[in-house]
Amino acid sequence: MPASLVFKLAQALAEANEAAAAERLFHDRFFPREEGGTNVRTVYVQTRLTSATLAARRGSCGEALEILDSFTRERRDLAFTAGGLADVLDLPAMSRQAAAIESACGRNDVARARWERLERGLTSGGPMSVAVAVDARRRLGRLNAADERRALEEALESATRTLESADSSNPGLVEYARALLLAALDRVDESRASLKRVFVYPDRTLSHALARAALGGI
């Protein structure tokens, strides 16, 4: 099975609450690196985060937190985990999910530290970082409506310009970021329409999986 299909099937299984089956797909396979392609490390982390989110939602916090803890450890049976996967978990879209799981499962101090790091993207990041940073600020209880709205609107304009100029190698992820920004601005219908447009673009760096999760509330 080509790696691209393995990635899609793993995500589908995780979303269907088939965590063990999704995990097995990554074993005993070679995943080639592709220039500009989706990295197996990123797909694996997102797949496991989906399983952890669903576990936390049904109250299985031990299972959910064990998944999060596993990212710091190298797995001998999974060559791509060499050095651990903490660097992948630090990506805004991933870290946001991890913090939500930690908060739901009582690791409030750890979750708060993660939100603190994410909040820094409000002034120094691109559209995705700004959307996640505003979410983090709100979860930390640091509301500043004027500053937030200005940052969100500027990031939204940036994302929209990028899409209109076709100046991106990953427009699906830009559209996903745009949807998060619209949601943060309480433009819910526009946000859902933006999420649906993600599927018009090529599925790169998990743009389709992230959009599905947002649409389905995963």
C-alpha positions as CSV (number, residue, x, y, z in Angstrom):
1,M,0.0,0.0,0.0
2,P,1.4,3.4,-0.9
3,A,2.4,5.6,2.1
4,S,-0.3,8.2,1.1
5,L,-3.0,5.5,1.5
6,V,-1.6,4.2,4.7
7,F,-1.8,7.8,6.1
8,K,-5.4,8.2,5.1
9,L,-6.4,4.8,6.4
10,A,-4.7,5.4,9.7
11,Q,-6.5,8.7,10.2
12,A,-9.9,7.1,9.2
13,L,-9.4,4.2,11.7
14,A,-8.4,6.6,14.5
15,E,-11.4,8.8,13.8
16,A,-13.6,5.6,13.9
17,N,-12.2,4.9,17.4
18,E,-10.0,2.0,16.1
19,A,-6.8,3.1,17.8
20,A,-5.1,-0.3,17.8
21,A,-5.7,-0.9,14.1
22,A,-4.5,2.6,13.3
23,E,-1.3,2.1,15.3
24,R,-0.6,-1.3,13.5
25,L,-0.5,0.4,10.1
26,F,2.8,2.1,11.0
27,H,4.6,-1.1,11.9
28,D,6.8,-3.2,9.6
29,R,6.7,-0.6,6.8
30,F,9.2,1.7,5.2
31,F,8.1,5.3,4.8
32,P,10.2,7.2,2.2
33,R,10.9,10.9,2.7
34,E,9.3,13.0,0.0
35,E,10.4,16.6,-0.8
36,G,7.4,18.8,0.2
37,G,5.4,15.7,1.1
38,T,3.7,14.7,4.3
39,N,6.1,13.4,6.9
40,V,5.3,10.1,8.6
41,R,6.2,11.6,12.0
42,T,3.6,14.2,11.7
43,V,0.9,11.8,10.5
44,Y,1.7,9.4,13.3
45,V,1.4,12.1,16.0
46,Q,-1.9,13.4,14.6
47,T,-3.3,9.8,14.4
48,R,-2.4,9.1,18.0
49,L,-3.7,12.5,19.1
50,T,-7.0,11.7,17.5
51,S,-7.1,8.5,19.5
52,A,-6.1,10.3,22.7
53,T,-8.8,12.9,22.2
54,L,-11.5,10.3,21.8
55,A,-10.1,8.4,24.8
56,A,-10.3,11.5,26.9
57,R,-13.8,12.3,25.7
58,R,-15.0,8.9,26.9
59,G,-13.3,9.3,30.3
60,S,-10.3,7.0,29.6
61,C,-7.7,9.5,30.7
62,G,-5.1,6.9,31.6
63,E,-5.1,5.8,27.9
64,A,-5.1,9.3,26.6
65,L,-2.2,10.5,28.8
66,E,-0.2,7.4,28.0
67,I,-0.4,8.3,24.3
68,L,0.8,11.8,25.1
69,D,3.7,10.5,27.2
70,S,4.8,8.0,24.5
71,F,5.8,10.9,22.2
72,T,8.9,11.6,24.3
73,R,10.2,8.1,23.9
74,E,11.9,6.4,21.0
75,R,10.3,3.2,19.8
76,R,12.7,0.5,18.5
77,D,9.9,-1.0,16.3
78,L,9.2,2.4,14.7
79,A,12.4,3.8,13.1
80,F,10.8,7.2,12.5
81,T,10.5,7.9,16.2
82,A,14.2,8.1,16.6
83,G,14.9,11.0,19.1
84,G,11.3,11.1,20.1
85,L,8.4,13.0,18.7
86,A,8.3,16.0,21.0
87,D,9.3,18.4,18.2
88,V,6.3,17.4,16.2
89,L,4.0,17.8,19.3
90,D,5.3,21.4,19.6
91,L,3.7,22.4,16.3
92,P,0.8,24.8,17.0
93,A,-1.9,22.5,15.6
94,M,-0.6,19.5,17.5
95,S,0.2,21.3,20.8
96,R,-3.3,22.8,20.8
97,Q,-4.8,19.3,20.8
98,A,-2.4,18.0,23.4
99,A,-3.2,20.9,25.8
100,A,-6.9,20.3,25.5
101,I,-6.4,16.6,26.3
102,E,-4.1,17.4,29.3
103,S,-6.7,19.9,30.6
104,A,-9.6,17.5,30.3
105,C,-7.6,14.8,32.1
106,G,-6.5,16.9,35.1
107,R,-2.9,17.9,34.1
108,N,-3.8,21.5,34.5
109,D,-0.3,22.8,35.2
110,V,1.1,21.0,32.1
111,A,-1.7,22.2,29.9
112,R,-1.3,25.8,31.2
113,A,2.4,25.7,30.4
114,R,1.6,24.6,26.9
115,W,-1.0,27.3,26.5
116,E,1.6,29.8,27.7
117,R,3.9,28.8,24.9
118,L,1.2,28.9,22.3
119,E,0.1,32.4,23.4
120,R,3.5,33.8,22.2
121,G,2.5,33.2,18.6
122,L,0.0,36.2,18.8
123,T,2.7,38.7,17.9
124,S,5.3,36.6,16.1
125,G,3.6,33.9,14.1
126,G,1.6,33.4,10.9
127,P,-2.2,33.0,10.6
128,M,-2.2,29.5,12.1
129,S,-0.1,30.7,15.1
130,V,-2.3,33.7,15.7
131,A,-5.5,31.6,15.6
132,V,-4.0,29.2,18.1
133,A,-2.5,31.9,20.3
134,V,-5.9,33.7,20.7
135,D,-7.5,30.4,21.7
136,A,-4.7,29.9,24.2
137,R,-5.1,33.4,25.6
138,R,-8.8,32.9,26.1
139,R,-8.2,29.6,27.9
140,L,-5.7,31.3,30.2
141,G,-8.3,33.9,31.0
142,R,-6.3,36.8,29.5
143,L,-9.0,38.5,27.5
144,N,-8.1,41.6,25.6
145,A,-10.8,42.0,23.0
146,A,-9.3,45.0,21.1
147,D,-5.8,43.5,20.7
148,E,-7.2,40.1,19.9
149,R,-9.6,41.3,17.2
150,R,-6.9,43.4,15.6
151,A,-4.5,40.5,15.5
152,L,-7.2,38.1,14.2
153,E,-8.3,40.5,11.4
154,E,-4.7,41.1,10.3
155,A,-4.0,37.4,10.2
156,L,-7.2,36.8,8.3
157,E,-6.3,39.4,5.7
158,S,-2.9,37.8,5.3
159,A,-4.3,34.3,4.9
160,T,-6.9,35.6,2.4
161,R,-4.3,37.4,0.3
162,T,-2.1,34.2,0.2
163,L,-5.0,32.2,-1.1
164,E,-6.1,34.8,-3.6
165,S,-2.6,35.1,-5.0
166,A,-2.1,31.3,-5.0
167,D,1.2,32.0,-3.3
168,S,1.4,28.9,-1.2
169,S,2.6,25.3,-1.6
170,N,0.0,24.2,0.9
171,P,-3.2,26.2,0.3
172,G,-5.3,23.6,2.2
173,L,-3.4,24.4,5.5
174,V,-3.8,28.1,4.9
175,E,-7.5,27.7,4.3
176,Y,-7.7,25.7,7.6
177,A,-5.9,28.5,9.4
178,R,-8.3,30.9,7.8
179,A,-11.3,28.9,9.1
180,L,-9.9,29.0,12.7
181,L,-9.5,32.7,12.5
182,L,-13.1,33.2,11.2
183,A,-14.3,31.0,14.1
184,A,-12.4,33.1,16.6
185,L,-14.1,36.2,15.2
186,D,-17.5,34.5,15.7
187,R,-18.1,34.2,12.0
188,V,-19.2,30.6,12.4
189,D,-21.0,30.0,9.1
190,E,-18.0,31.4,7.1
191,S,-15.7,29.3,9.2
192,R,-17.5,26.1,8.3
193,A,-17.6,27.1,4.6
194,S,-13.9,27.7,4.8
195,L,-13.3,24.3,6.4
196,K,-15.2,22.6,3.6
197,R,-13.1,24.4,1.0
198,V,-10.0,22.7,2.5
199,F,-11.0,19.6,0.7
200,V,-10.8,21.3,-2.7
201,Y,-7.0,21.6,-2.2
202,P,-4.4,18.8,-2.2
203,D,-4.2,16.9,1.1
204,R,-0.8,18.1,2.4
205,T,0.6,18.1,6.0
206,L,-2.7,16.7,7.3
207,S,-4.9,19.6,6.1
208,H,-7.8,17.3,5.3
209,A,-7.6,15.4,8.7
210,L,-7.4,18.7,10.6
211,A,-10.5,20.1,8.7
212,R,-12.4,16.9,9.3
213,A,-11.6,17.0,13.0
214,A,-12.8,20.6,13.2
215,L,-16.0,19.9,11.3
216,G,-16.7,16.8,13.4
217,G,-15.8,18.2,16.7
218,I,-12.9,15.7,17.2
